[in-house]
Amino acid sequence: MTRTVFRGGTVFDAVGRAAEVADVAVEEGVIAEVGPDLDGDTEVDCTGQGVLPGLFDCHVHLTMSDTDLFRTAQEPFSLQFFEAAINMAATLAAGVTTVRDAGGADLGVRVAQERGLVAGPRTQVSLNMLSQTGGHGDPWWPSTCVMDLLPPHPGRPPVVVDGPEEIRRKIRELVRAGADVIKVATSGGIVSSGAGPEIPHFRDDEIAMMVTEASAARRFVMAHAHGAGAKAAVRNGVRSIEHGSHLDDETLEEMARRRVWLVPTLASGLGLRESLRDGATYPDHIREKIERMGADRSVRRAIEAGVPIAMGTDAPLYPHGKNLMELPLLVEQGMTPADALHAATLSAAELMGLHRSLGSIEPGKRADLVIVDGDPLRVHDLGERVRAVYQDGRAVHVRPDVSAPVQAAPETSDASAASGSSVSR
């Protein structure tokens, strides 16, 4: 059994909010010990570098490289899965070792990563997003044309449903197809052709059925939701609110009381506003919704109210591989850098039900680690400073200018071995 020590880095363990110099010892893919002057067979010199837990992005679309419906409609159906492999590699290189796919990736994408066929983050899949007729996920457009960003196939069932019994059956179909989490739209959205975010979708009995059936299958429900749709989702027991603009005080208080996570996806709003500045063509009603997003203060108020926050980007609305742009955006909303990192590590792991094995640097946790140049708490350019990424203690991405990240540990002299002291380094 080989013991590798990540030596002398500034460790942000995600359990506390400080970062301190320490060694991290890894055995058979698991963190064995954290502390000073640890012994090992091999080592990674992390002097002057930061050591972080593997980061999480709780809202991505791996099979999508953009939201251009017209391009998608002209591409071969299976091309999306090859694009997913590229997007997964870019995400992993950014230090994101675990994601929750919010629509697009199917069971095969998750299994391909698990078997090592593709390099990428550990993945929970939702397959597709439950939508009411005329809702945010309904592919019908005013021209009567049907154009679906996520065309259904046997592993990604169609998801436009109405009424509790249709919902019961559809959730069972999603679980059968491999869904790890159930996604629903309980309000309109920003870039859809239908109603705006202020319009609620699905009634209480329908949302309650989603939560009941998902819970029976030991799955959580994530809700694309704004305004009144978010309030209904929280009232009926969902695990997280995705995006979450136009949230009133009552909704925020209830989210804090019930520990319903907010996944703000601030980067998606930034990406949409940048696309407008770059000349993207959107219908007027979508342009107006994008512009209104920038003035919403729900995320800042959620932080102040004590709502648990988890990092998510809605990539590709902000590009895959640029996921860590979400961190400085969270800081702009009132989080400390350490709190933003907590949202991308242990809080996100808890949201996804993975906190017993991932999300922090503690003995017994899987050794998903990210090594960065300099201070790990300097989040505004963290994504540009990622040196190496490890999953289960194995290097899965090393920046091209970084050489020999793992070396044999220096031999201990007879005198120091006899005294039990460590070799000076």
C-alpha positions as CSV (number, residue, x, y, z in Angstrom):
1,M,0.0,0.0,0.0
2,T,1.5,3.3,-1.1
3,R,1.1,6.4,1.0
4,T,1.4,9.7,-0.8
5,V,1.8,12.9,1.2
6,F,0.7,16.3,-0.3
7,R,3.4,18.3,1.5
8,G,3.4,21.8,2.9
9,G,0.4,23.3,1.1
10,T,-2.0,25.9,2.5
11,V,-5.0,23.6,3.1
12,F,-8.6,24.8,3.0
13,D,-10.4,21.7,4.4
14,A,-14.0,23.1,4.1
15,V,-14.8,22.1,7.6
16,G,-13.7,25.4,9.0
17,R,-13.4,28.8,7.3
18,A,-9.6,29.2,7.6
19,A,-6.7,27.9,5.5
20,E,-3.6,26.6,7.2
21,V,-0.3,25.0,6.2
22,A,-0.5,21.2,6.6
23,D,0.3,17.9,5.0
24,V,-2.4,15.6,3.6
25,A,-1.6,11.8,3.5
26,V,-3.5,9.6,1.1
27,E,-3.7,5.8,1.1
28,E,-5.5,3.8,-1.6
29,G,-7.5,6.8,-2.7
30,V,-8.7,7.9,0.7
31,I,-7.4,10.7,3.0
32,A,-5.7,9.0,5.9
33,E,-4.3,11.9,7.9
34,V,-4.1,15.7,7.9
35,G,-1.4,17.4,10.0
36,P,2.2,18.5,10.2
37,D,5.3,16.4,9.2
38,L,3.5,13.3,7.9
39,D,5.5,10.4,6.6
40,G,4.9,8.8,3.2
41,D,6.3,6.7,0.4
42,T,5.8,9.4,-2.3
43,E,5.0,13.0,-2.0
44,V,3.7,16.0,-3.9
45,D,5.5,19.2,-3.0
46,C,2.7,21.8,-2.4
47,T,4.9,24.5,-0.8
48,G,3.6,27.9,-1.8
49,Q,0.4,26.3,-3.2
50,G,-3.1,25.9,-2.0
51,V,-4.8,22.5,-1.4
52,L,-8.6,22.4,-1.8
53,P,-11.2,19.6,-1.7
54,G,-12.4,18.7,-5.2
55,L,-15.0,21.3,-6.2
56,F,-18.6,20.8,-7.1
57,D,-20.8,22.4,-9.8
58,C,-24.4,21.5,-8.9
59,H,-26.0,22.8,-12.1
60,V,-24.5,21.9,-15.5
61,H,-25.6,20.6,-18.9
62,L,-22.8,18.4,-20.1
63,T,-24.3,17.4,-23.4
64,M,-24.9,21.0,-24.4
65,S,-22.1,23.3,-25.7
66,D,-24.4,26.3,-26.3
67,T,-28.1,27.0,-26.4
68,D,-28.4,27.5,-30.2
69,L,-31.5,25.6,-31.1
70,F,-30.9,26.1,-34.8
71,R,-27.4,24.6,-34.6
72,T,-28.6,21.7,-32.5
73,A,-31.4,20.9,-34.9
74,Q,-28.9,20.5,-37.7
75,E,-26.4,18.3,-35.8
76,P,-26.4,14.5,-35.7
77,F,-28.3,13.3,-32.6
78,S,-25.4,11.4,-31.1
79,L,-22.9,14.3,-31.5
80,Q,-24.0,15.7,-28.2
81,F,-22.4,12.7,-26.3
82,F,-19.0,13.3,-27.9
83,E,-19.3,17.0,-27.1
84,A,-20.1,15.9,-23.5
85,A,-16.7,14.2,-23.3
86,I,-15.0,17.5,-24.2
87,N,-17.1,19.5,-21.8
88,M,-16.4,17.0,-19.0
89,A,-12.6,17.2,-19.5
90,A,-12.8,21.0,-19.5
91,T,-14.8,21.0,-16.3
92,L,-12.4,18.6,-14.6
93,A,-9.4,20.8,-15.6
94,A,-11.1,23.7,-13.8
95,G,-10.9,21.7,-10.5
96,V,-14.5,20.6,-10.5
97,T,-14.5,16.9,-9.6
98,T,-18.2,16.4,-9.1
99,V,-21.3,17.7,-10.9
100,R,-25.0,17.5,-10.9
101,D,-26.3,17.5,-14.5
102,A,-29.5,19.4,-14.7
103,G,-30.7,17.9,-18.0
104,G,-29.1,16.3,-21.0
105,A,-26.6,13.7,-19.7
106,D,-28.0,10.2,-19.4
107,L,-27.0,7.1,-17.5
108,G,-24.4,6.3,-20.1
109,V,-22.5,9.6,-19.5
110,R,-22.3,8.8,-15.8
111,V,-21.2,5.2,-16.4
112,A,-18.6,6.2,-19.0
113,Q,-17.0,8.4,-16.4
114,E,-17.2,5.8,-13.6
115,R,-15.5,3.2,-15.9
116,G,-12.8,5.5,-16.9
117,L,-13.8,5.6,-20.6
118,V,-13.8,9.5,-20.4
119,A,-12.1,11.8,-18.0
120,G,-14.5,14.0,-16.2
121,P,-16.2,14.8,-12.9
122,R,-18.3,12.4,-10.9
123,T,-21.8,12.9,-12.2
124,Q,-25.3,12.8,-10.9
125,V,-27.9,12.9,-13.8
126,S,-31.4,14.1,-13.9
127,L,-31.9,13.2,-17.6
128,N,-34.6,15.8,-18.4
129,M,-36.8,18.4,-16.7
130,L,-40.4,17.8,-15.8
131,S,-42.6,20.5,-17.4
132,Q,-46.3,21.2,-17.6
133,T,-47.9,21.8,-21.0
134,G,-46.8,25.2,-22.1
135,G,-44.1,25.3,-19.4
136,H,-40.4,26.1,-19.4
137,G,-39.5,22.7,-20.7
138,D,-42.2,22.4,-23.4
139,P,-40.5,22.4,-26.8
140,W,-43.5,23.9,-28.5
141,W,-42.8,27.4,-30.0
142,P,-45.4,30.1,-31.0
143,S,-44.8,29.3,-34.7
144,T,-46.2,25.8,-33.8
145,C,-42.7,24.4,-34.5
146,V,-41.4,21.9,-32.0
147,M,-37.7,22.4,-31.2
148,D,-36.3,20.6,-28.2
149,L,-32.9,21.4,-26.7
150,L,-33.0,17.9,-25.2
151,P,-34.6,15.6,-27.7
152,P,-36.0,12.5,-26.0
153,H,-34.6,9.1,-26.5
154,P,-35.1,5.8,-24.6
155,G,-32.5,6.9,-22.0
156,R,-34.0,10.4,-21.7
157,P,-37.7,10.2,-21.6
158,P,-40.0,13.0,-22.8
159,V,-41.2,15.0,-19.8
160,V,-44.2,17.2,-20.5
161,V,-46.7,16.1,-18.0
162,D,-49.9,17.3,-16.3
163,G,-51.7,16.0,-13.2
164,P,-50.4,13.9,-10.3
165,E,-50.9,10.5,-11.9
166,E,-49.0,11.4,-15.1
167,I,-46.3,12.7,-12.8
168,R,-46.2,9.6,-10.8
169,R,-45.6,7.4,-13.9
170,K,-43.1,9.8,-15.4
171,I,-40.9,9.9,-12.3
172,R,-40.9,6.1,-12.3
173,E,-39.8,6.2,-15.9
174,L,-37.0,8.6,-15.1
175,V,-35.8,6.5,-12.2
176,R,-36.0,3.4,-14.4
177,A,-33.8,5.2,-17.0
178,G,-31.2,6.0,-14.4
179,A,-32.0,9.4,-13.0
180,D,-30.1,10.1,-9.8
181,V,-32.1,13.3,-9.1
182,I,-35.5,14.6,-10.4
183,K,-35.6,18.0,-12.0
184,V,-38.8,20.1,-12.4
185,A,-39.6,23.5,-13.6
186,T,-42.1,25.1,-11.2
187,S,-42.0,28.5,-13.0
188,G,-41.3,30.0,-16.3
189,G,-37.8,30.9,-17.3
190,I,-35.5,33.4,-18.9
191,V,-34.7,32.0,-22.3
192,S,-37.8,29.9,-23.0
193,S,-40.5,31.0,-25.4
194,G,-43.2,30.7,-22.9
195,A,-44.1,32.5,-19.6
196,G,-41.6,34.6,-17.7
197,P,-40.1,33.6,-14.3
198,E,-42.9,35.3,-12.4
199,I,-45.5,32.8,-13.6
200,P,-45.8,29.6,-11.4
201,H,-46.1,26.2,-13.0
202,F,-47.7,23.1,-11.6
203,R,-50.1,23.1,-8.7
204,D,-49.4,22.0,-5.1
205,D,-50.8,18.5,-5.6
206,E,-48.6,17.9,-8.6
207,I,-45.4,19.1,-6.9
208,A,-46.2,17.1,-3.8
209,M,-46.5,14.0,-6.0
210,M,-43.1,14.7,-7.4
211,V,-41.5,14.8,-4.0
212,T,-43.5,11.8,-2.7
213,E,-42.5,9.6,-5.7
214,A,-38.9,10.8,-5.8
215,S,-38.5,10.2,-2.0
216,A,-39.9,6.7,-2.4
217,A,-37.1,6.1,-4.9
218,R,-34.6,7.8,-2.5
219,R,-34.1,10.7,-4.9
220,F,-34.1,14.4,-4.3
221,V,-36.0,17.0,-6.3
222,M,-34.3,20.1,-7.8
223,A,-36.6,22.8,-8.9
224,H,-35.9,25.4,-11.6
225,A,-37.9,28.1,-9.9
226,H,-38.4,31.8,-9.5
227,G,-40.9,33.9,-7.6
228,A,-44.2,32.2,-6.7
229,G,-43.1,29.0,-8.4
230,A,-40.2,28.8,-5.9
231,K,-42.5,29.4,-3.0
232,A,-44.7,26.5,-4.1
233,A,-41.7,24.2,-4.6
234,V,-40.3,25.0,-1.1
235,R,-43.8,24.5,0.5
236,N,-44.0,21.1,-1.0
237,G,-40.6,19.8,0.0
238,V,-38.1,20.1,-2.8
239,R,-34.4,19.8,-2.0
240,S,-33.1,22.9,-3.9
241,I,-34.2,25.9,-5.8
242,E,-32.2,26.5,-9.0
243,H,-31.7,30.1,-10.2
244,G,-34.1,31.6,-7.7
245,S,-34.8,35.2,-8.7
246,H,-37.8,37.2,-7.4
247,L,-37.8,35.4,-4.0
248,D,-39.8,37.2,-1.3
249,D,-39.0,37.3,2.4
250,E,-41.4,34.5,3.3
251,T,-39.8,32.2,0.8
252,L,-36.3,32.9,2.0
253,E,-37.4,32.4,5.6
254,E,-38.9,29.1,4.8
255,M,-35.9,28.0,2.8
256,A,-33.7,28.8,5.8
257,R,-36.0,27.0,8.2
258,R,-36.3,23.8,6.1
259,R,-32.7,23.9,4.8
260,V,-33.7,24.1,1.2
261,W,-30.6,25.0,-0.9
262,L,-30.4,27.8,-3.3
263,V,-28.2,27.2,-6.4
264,P,-28.0,30.7,-7.8
265,T,-26.2,30.1,-11.1
266,L,-25.1,33.7,-11.2
267,A,-22.6,32.9,-14.0
268,S,-25.5,32.1,-16.3
269,G,-26.9,35.6,-15.9
270,L,-23.4,37.0,-16.6
271,G,-23.1,34.8,-19.7
272,L,-26.4,35.9,-21.0
273,R,-25.7,39.6,-20.5
274,E,-22.3,39.2,-22.1
275,S,-24.0,37.5,-25.1
276,L,-26.3,40.5,-25.5
277,R,-23.3,42.9,-25.5
278,D,-21.7,40.7,-28.1
279,G,-24.7,41.0,-30.4
280,A,-26.6,37.8,-29.7
281,T,-30.1,37.9,-31.3
282,Y,-32.9,37.2,-28.8
283,P,-36.6,38.1,-29.2
284,D,-37.5,41.3,-27.4
285,H,-39.3,39.5,-24.5
286,I,-36.3,37.3,-23.8
287,R,-33.9,40.4,-23.9
288,E,-36.1,42.1,-21.4
289,K,-36.0,39.1,-19.0
290,I,-32.2,38.9,-19.3
291,E,-31.9,42.6,-18.5
292,R,-34.2,42.3,-15.5
293,M,-32.1,39.5,-14.0
294,G,-29.2,41.8,-13.4
295,A,-31.2,44.0,-11.0
296,D,-32.6,41.1,-8.8
297,R,-31.2,41.0,-5.2
298,S,-32.6,37.6,-4.2
299,V,-29.2,35.9,-3.8
300,R,-27.8,38.7,-1.5
301,R,-31.0,38.5,0.6
302,A,-30.8,34.7,0.7
303,I,-27.2,34.8,2.0
304,E,-28.3,37.4,4.7
305,A,-31.3,35.1,5.6
306,G,-29.1,32.1,6.2
307,V,-30.3,30.0,3.3
308,P,-27.8,27.3,2.4
309,I,-26.0,28.0,-0.8
310,A,-24.4,25.5,-3.3
311,M,-22.4,26.5,-6.3
312,G,-23.8,26.0,-9.8
313,T,-23.2,27.7,-13.1
314,D,-25.8,26.5,-15.6
315,A,-22.9,25.8,-18.0
316,P,-22.9,26.2,-21.0
317,L,-24.7,29.6,-20.4
318,Y,-21.3,30.4,-19.0
319,P,-18.7,28.2,-20.7
320,H,-17.8,24.7,-19.5
321,G,-14.3,25.0,-17.9
322,K,-14.9,28.5,-16.6
323,N,-17.0,27.1,-13.7
324,L,-15.1,28.9,-11.0
325,M,-16.3,32.3,-12.2
326,E,-19.3,31.6,-10.0
327,L,-17.1,32.1,-6.9
328,P,-16.3,35.8,-7.2
329,L,-19.9,36.4,-8.2
330,L,-21.0,34.9,-4.9
331,V,-18.5,37.1,-3.1
332,E,-20.0,40.1,-4.9
333,Q,-23.4,39.1,-3.4
334,G,-22.0,39.2,0.2
335,M,-20.3,35.9,0.8
336,T,-16.7,35.8,2.2
337,P,-14.3,33.9,-0.1
338,A,-14.2,31.0,2.4
339,D,-18.0,30.9,2.4
340,A,-18.0,30.8,-1.4
341,L,-15.6,27.9,-1.3
342,H,-17.7,26.2,1.3
343,A,-20.7,26.5,-1.2
344,A,-18.5,24.8,-3.8
345,T,-17.4,22.0,-1.5
346,L,-19.0,20.7,1.7
347,S,-22.3,22.5,1.3
348,A,-22.7,21.2,-2.3
349,A,-21.7,17.7,-1.2
350,E,-24.5,17.8,1.4
351,L,-27.0,19.0,-1.1
352,M,-26.2,16.1,-3.3
353,G,-26.1,13.6,-0.4
354,L,-22.4,12.9,-0.9
355,H,-21.0,14.7,2.2
356,R,-20.0,11.4,4.0
357,S,-17.4,10.7,1.3
358,L,-16.7,13.9,-0.5
359,G,-16.6,17.7,0.0
360,S,-13.9,18.2,2.6
361,I,-10.3,17.3,3.4
362,E,-10.8,14.9,6.4
363,P,-9.6,11.4,7.2
364,G,-11.9,8.9,5.7
365,K,-13.0,11.1,2.8
366,R,-12.2,10.2,-0.8
367,A,-9.0,12.0,-1.9
368,D,-10.5,14.4,-4.5
369,L,-8.0,17.3,-4.3
370,V,-7.2,20.4,-6.2
371,I,-3.8,22.1,-6.1
372,V,-3.6,25.8,-7.0
373,D,-0.9,28.3,-7.2
374,G,-0.8,30.7,-4.3
375,D,-3.6,31.4,-1.8
376,P,-6.6,29.1,-2.1
377,L,-8.9,31.8,-0.6
378,R,-8.1,34.2,-3.5
379,V,-11.2,33.2,-5.4
380,H,-11.4,36.0,-8.1
381,D,-8.8,34.2,-10.3
382,L,-8.9,30.7,-8.8
383,G,-9.8,29.0,-12.0
384,E,-6.7,30.4,-13.7
385,R,-4.4,29.0,-11.0
386,V,-5.4,25.3,-11.0
387,R,-2.1,23.3,-11.2
388,A,-3.4,19.7,-10.8
389,V,-6.6,17.8,-10.0
390,Y,-6.9,14.5,-8.2
391,Q,-9.7,12.0,-7.9
392,D,-9.3,9.2,-5.4
393,G,-5.7,10.3,-5.0
394,R,-4.9,9.9,-8.7
395,A,-3.9,12.8,-10.9
396,V,-6.5,13.3,-13.6
397,H,-5.4,16.6,-14.8
398,V,-2.0,18.3,-14.6
399,R,-1.4,21.7,-16.1
400,P,1.1,21.4,-19.0
401,D,3.8,23.6,-17.3
402,V,3.7,21.5,-14.1
403,S,6.2,18.6,-14.2
404,A,6.6,15.5,-12.0
405,P,3.8,16.3,-9.4
406,V,4.5,13.0,-7.6
407,Q,8.0,12.1,-6.4
408,A,9.5,9.6,-4.1
409,A,9.8,10.8,-0.6
410,P,13.3,11.7,0.6
411,E,14.9,8.9,2.6
412,T,15.0,9.3,6.3
413,S,18.4,9.2,7.9
414,D,19.2,6.5,10.5
415,A,19.6,9.1,13.2
416,S,16.3,10.8,12.5
417,A,14.6,7.5,12.1
418,A,15.9,6.4,15.5
419,S,14.7,9.6,17.2
420,G,11.4,9.6,15.3
421,S,11.9,13.1,13.9
422,S,11.2,14.1,10.4
423,V,13.9,15.1,7.8
424,S,14.1,18.9,7.5
425,R,12.8,20.0,4.1
